[in-house]
Amino acid sequence: MLKAEIFQMGLRHVARTNRFKSLQSFAILTCLVSMGASTAFATDGANVRISTFDAETGEGYFAASVKPVADSTLQQASESQPADVVVIVDTSASQVGQFRTGSLEALEAIVDSLRPSDRVRIYAADVRSTDMSKSFGPASSTKLAIQRLRKRLPLGNTNLASAIGTVRAVLATEPQNRTKSIIYIGDGSSIDGLNNPVRFGALVDALRADHIAVHSIAIGPATELGMMAILANHTGGTVGIVGNTSENMPAAIADRVGKSAVTSPIWLDSATLLAGMEMVQSDRLPPLRLDRDSILMGSFAGHLSEGSLELSGQTTASKVRIVADANVSESNDFFGFLPGLVKRARYNDGLMLPTAGTPLLEETARVLAMHSDSLVQAGQLALQQGNKKGAKVVAQRALEADPTNPQAQSLERISANRLVVQNPQGSLDDIFGAATPADDPKDGDAKTDDPFATDNTDPFTDDSAAAKPATPAPAGDDPFSDPPASSEPGDENVNPFGGTATKPAAPADTDKPNAPADAGDNPFGGDPAPATPDAAPAKPAPPAPAAGGGNNIFADDNPFGGGAAAKPATPTPEPSTPAPAPALDSGSLFGDMPAGDDELKEETGDLLNRVRAERAAAEGRLRAEVRAKLREANRRLRTDPIGVAGALKSLLANIEAAPDINPEVRVELASQVRASIEVASRLEAGYMEGQRNLEQIKQGATAQEQLLAATFRREDELKVLSQQMNALIAEGRYEEADGEVTLEFAKIAGDSIIRDSASGRHFTEFPLSLQTYARANRYREMRWRNFVDAFSLVMKANIPFVDDPPVQFPDSDWWQRMSRRRLEKYGAIELVGDNETERRIQSALADETSQSFIELPLSEAITQISEAHDIPIVIDNQALEDIGLSAEEPVTITLKNVTLRSFLRIMLRDLDLTYVIKDEVMQITSQEAAEENLVTKVYPVGDLVVPIMQLGGGMGGGMGGGMGGGMGGGMGG
């Protein structure tokens, strides 16, 4: 996985074409675009560049740049469909002042660049994303959203990944035949994103599955292009950076990005490369665009030969197939960054590749080169401190980023070799004493501890030097040399470069630091005793030459990182006369050698003695200060370790800046302080973690207390409500108990599917059952009472009465005339609005009419009808506007000798209109409005239920004859 710092890059818009002139090849492109039922051909060609780099391991790496030619057919396939564009404007705290103004200018430029068929939606994003537009709409509908955005206060940080995920869900529900794009305007910083590759990979895959391109406009005080470039690479987007030139102003950049957003990329489904080529993006093929190239990269085995590439994909509504011949360029050292980049990209199928076009690929190479340089500096520092293993690891990492870095190559060679110290008496003699396995029983162990040594032979000695005997030099930390005779067993304070320097003649515990009280990880244990100089200071053995002098490239540090650097060089007696050996500044690691017996010796002057005494006093004071600060730090660590590491870092800075201090003393004290800083940092982290745990426990206790208090309040409320309900039930007021108390009780106790409780169910059902039972009893009593009352009336109706005087009914003609009069007056009674004017309008509907209208406006046609029949007619304009019509709708109709009612129905039916008689006028309105203003009429239906019987016919004769004959006969007899 690529490190996050590699992606925080700045985009350079100047194309570095000189480096690629020899790599470019112009290939012939055959593009088959399937559009509907037809197939179009484009033969204008394409720019295809395949650049390679051959690694020392024999494996090759390539970077292929593919950019289809924008001929008319492919242009039409990419731009024919309308687009849905969502603009995300960063409103975090960094977007203030001129950057906020530039963001709004860019937003307005994007809106102006959209086509009439495109739709846009605006979001504001900081910690959460807010929809400013509420829905998609044309560019002309964004004024209100932009006004809301201007009023939004820039605060907080931006969660760009969350904002893009929210917008993606909105775009995914839109029609698939529209080009979908997201344009982000901001500085690119996000509180969540690249640090979670799993979640970020899921977001990228979702965007690719929904065919949503992500474009970006970088504007802000400090832009971070990592996520912008990665999203643009995987989704076929573009990245524009706002600058100070006229071409890079916010409006100009936004106009270009807006036009790119409405152009569909070519989403690749498959890619067939040259034989032997293996892409790292095989599962995430980068889409192709017409306005920039796309980068395919990977590795190959053997030698690549010329051939053709075949790419298949689709735009928003078209299938695309590209076949291009390509030439492979020779290996170029400029692409030495490809091995490291490809190896890291293989871990996640190229998820973190920011290579959205050649400019970003070049920028990635530049950032990797800078990263390699920084690693070289760190490796050189490790080498100076004697950490050869670390230096070699850092050198290898630097070469992975830039294999052509000469400093990294030099660092790797140096760190892979053992340290060689030249002897002035024999510049290439074996400084380790030419020990053999028989002489040194520990030689085998020493070789296994050196990860870089291959054998016992010093690579810097020749055969002649190795053949002649060499004077053994003490090397306390060298695993290949015997311990010096003058050193005590286990003494780690022997200088490996000290030549003839020996251990001081002073008492053993005088100049040697005391061992720590705790042999474990506590560096604050024992306090080292200051070095006590002799009465007549002796001349110390010179340290290794500084960087740039002599043959020691590690300067003053012990290259093996052992204890040799923990103590100053051992002082030796000063010869009375200068020795003929090399001087101090000759570059020799051994300094002045002891003079021979035949050489003149002389004492040094008082000035040199004073200088040595002052230096020893300064070293003693520095040791005392370090000892006191470490003791104070140890005391503070027992109570409150916060800030101890910072104080020790200040002490370390003072040690490194102290003048006139022996380098070995400086390294010794610095090592002690660094170890103390490490322990203090660990304890401080543990203390902070403990404090956070205590705070969490406290917060948990507070939350638990709040929950208990809320539970007690809830129980008290339920108790009061239950008492109220019991009192209402006892009084028989079931309706009040069921409607007022139980609903509130169920709301608190819970009676829903997701929040249910036995008490909530019981309190709602029990009053309802009591209420139902009481109602049933009341209705049963009412039924019994009404039954008795009804049958009492039946018994009362059964009482006979005398027909005196007799009842006489009129004849049938009278009944028929009365029925006709009732029908004329009461045939259809309207319950409202029944007056003389409305009856006249109703009567006019039965009049005969003949009209002819040819493309005549509805208002004029109604006016002619109103004047012809002398009735008031008006048009309900509001009802017509509700259904999208107006009074000026043209009417074409020709009818003769029909009723006015039929004429109006036929004329208005074509317009989905009708008429109603209301408010003493006839209103022309819509059918929906007429249904809302229905008129209730009452019709007599007695004649339909009971037929009119002819009293003067059979009934009269039958009754008269039968009754008269029978009665008359009987009576007469």
Secondary structure, DSSP 8 states (H G I E B T S, - for coil): ---HHHH------S--GGGGTTTEEEE-EEEEEEETTEEEEE-S-EEEEEEEEE-TTS-EEEEEEEEE---HHHHHHHHSS-EEEEEEEE-STT--THHHHHHHHHHHHHHHHS-TT-EEEEEEESSSEEESSSS-B-GGG-HHHHHHHHHS---S---HHHHHHHHHHHHHTS-TTSEEEEEEEE----SSSTT-HHHHHHHHHHHHHTTEEEEEEE-SSS---HHHHHHHHHHT--EEE--SSGGGSHHHHHHHHHHHHTS--BEEEEEE-STTEEES-TTS---B-SSS-EEEEEEESS----EEEEEEEE-SS-EEEEEEEE-EEEE-GGGTTHHHHHHHHGGGTTTT---SSHHHHHHHHHHHHHHHHHHHHHHHHHHHTT-HHHHHHHHHHHHHH-TT-HHHHHHHHHHHS-----BTTBTTS-TTTT--TTT-TTHHHHHHH-SS--SSS-TT--HHHHHS-------TT-TTS---TTS-TT-----TT-TT----SS-HHHHS----S-SSS-TTSS--------SS--EE------TTSSS-TTTTS-TT-SGGGGS---EE---SS--SS--GGG--TT-S----TTS------HHHHHHHHHHHHHHHHHHHHHHHHHHHHHHHHHH--TTHHHHHHHHHHHHHH-SS--HHHHHHHHHHHHHHHHHHHHHHHHHHHHHHHHHHHHHHHHHHHHHHHHHHHHHHHHHHHHHHHHHHHHTT-HHHIIIIIHHHHHHHH-BSSSSB-HHHHHHHHHHHHHHHHHHHHHHHHHHHHHHHHHHHHHHHHT------S------HHHHHHHHHHHHHHHSSEESS---HHHHHHHHHTTSEEEEEEEEEEHHHHHHHHHHHHT--EEE-HHHHHHTT--TT-EEEEEEEEEEHHHHHHHHHHTTTEEEEEETTEEEEEEHHHHHHT---EE---HHHHS----IIIIIHHHHHHHHHHHHHHHHH-
